[in-house]
């Protein structure tokens, strides 16, 4: 499947507003890749596919997780994170993506994980800061991203964790591990 076919196929899976978000993530991921010596082509592909299952019925996302051996513990946490793992599976099965780096960038764009790769950081951060995002603190994260991807992601994860705690929701363990791993990375750089 060529790039245009992939884009057309993914675009047809989502409402126009989500496609606008995806376009913003694509643009931002490529810019981040260029700024931080990442692979712009892989960043673009992962960004195209990062929300491929986002608007599938929740039951269908859960079925993909259950039926294909994806981490079952996801089902014990907020449904907002399910689409990432389901999406990586669909990207491989339906869109013939076989690059594990790209699949992992899709898989971990909502939760992060310990020792995130450069591509995972790029796609995760692009999802947070694409131009259409408007939430308290996003401008600060964008400013930090201009000089440190790790510090920007740490700020983003901190905000997500605080938001979840304030709402009385559980925090997925990989997000805590991602946050702590970023603290270690930043401390090693200083």
Secondary structure as GFF3:
##gff-version 3
##sequence-region A 1 190
A	DSSP	alpha_helix	3	11	.	.	.	ID=ss1
A	DSSP	alpha_helix	16	35	.	.	.	ID=ss2
A	DSSP	alpha_helix	40	49	.	.	.	ID=ss3
A	DSSP	alpha_helix	58	67	.	.	.	ID=ss4
A	DSSP	three_ten_helix	72	76	.	.	.	ID=ss5
A	DSSP	three_ten_helix	79	81	.	.	.	ID=ss6
A	DSSP	alpha_helix	82	95	.	.	.	ID=ss7
A	DSSP	alpha_helix	100	107	.	.	.	ID=ss8
A	DSSP	alpha_helix	118	129	.	.	.	ID=ss9
A	DSSP	alpha_helix	138	145	.	.	.	ID=ss10
A	DSSP	alpha_helix	149	166	.	.	.	ID=ss11
A	DSSP	alpha_helix	173	189	.	.	.	ID=ss12
###
